[in-house]
Amino acid sequence: MVERIAICAWRLRRVYRIETQLFGRYRTEWINGVASISNEIDVAFFRLTATNNTLAKLTRYERHIDGSLRFTFSALEDCQSKRVASYNPVTHL
């Protein structure tokens, strides 16, 4: 379970890096053949969502990973609480 948590956490970090790169790509403006970077996040968001559904796919992927991470944390907590509840200090001397 700990390995699964680590994998999910790594994948979430990867999603954040991908999202950052996507927004960075769509911040580029071309004016008279010269590229410049726009600091307006709403412009980048509009361009990104208007051209394809990449951001929607990435968001679904993130939601799936987050759900898996929460489920695994919950399962780990259940296992830990069962282990604590069944612990008998007399037999572990």
N, C-alpha and C positions, 0 to 999 in steps of 0.2 A: 504494500500500500504506500509506503514511503517513496518507493521508486516511482509509482504512478503519480504521486503528488509532485515530485521533482520534474517529471516529464511534462505534466500539465503546466506547471509554472514556467518551464522553459518555452513551451509553445505559446503561452500568453505573451511572454516577452517578445517572441518572434512576431506575433500579430501586431504588437505596438510598433516594432521597427518597420514592418511592412506598411502600416498605416502612415507613419511619418514619411516614408519614402514616396508613397502615393501622393500625399498632399504636397510634398516638395516638388514632385514632377509637374503637378498641375498648377503650381504657383508661377511657373514660367510664362511670361507674356512676350509676344513677338510684336514689336512696333517698328515698322519700316525695315523689316529684316534683321532687327537687332533684338536679342533676347535680354529680358530684364526679369527680375524676381519681384513679384507682387507680395506685399506683406498682409494682404487682405485675405483672411482665411475663408470668408464667405465666397469669394471669387473662386478659390481653389475647390471648395466644396461643391459649388455649382457646376464647375467644369467636370469634376470627377464623377458626379452623379448623373450628369446629362449625357455623358458619352457612353457609359456602359454600367453594368451592375456589379463591378468589382468591389466597391465599398460595401454593398449589401451582402455579397458573398463573404467578405472578410468579417463583417459583423456577425453573421450566422455562425461562422467558424469560431469566432471569439466566444459567442454565447454557448456553443456546444462544449468548448474546452472548459469554460467557467462552470458549467453544470457538472461536468465530469469531475472537476477539482472539488467542488462542494460535496458531491456524492462520496468521493474517496475520503475526504476529511471526516465526513459523518461516519462512514464505515470504520475508519481508524479510531475515532472517539468511542464508538460502540464496543470495539474489541478491547480497547483500553479499560473502559468501565467494567466490562465483564471480567477482565483479568483481575482488576482491583477488588471486585465483589467476591470473586472466588478465592482470593488470597487468604491463606490460613497461616499466620505467623508461627504456629506451633509445629507445623509439618515442614517448615522451611528453616529449621535450626541446624 
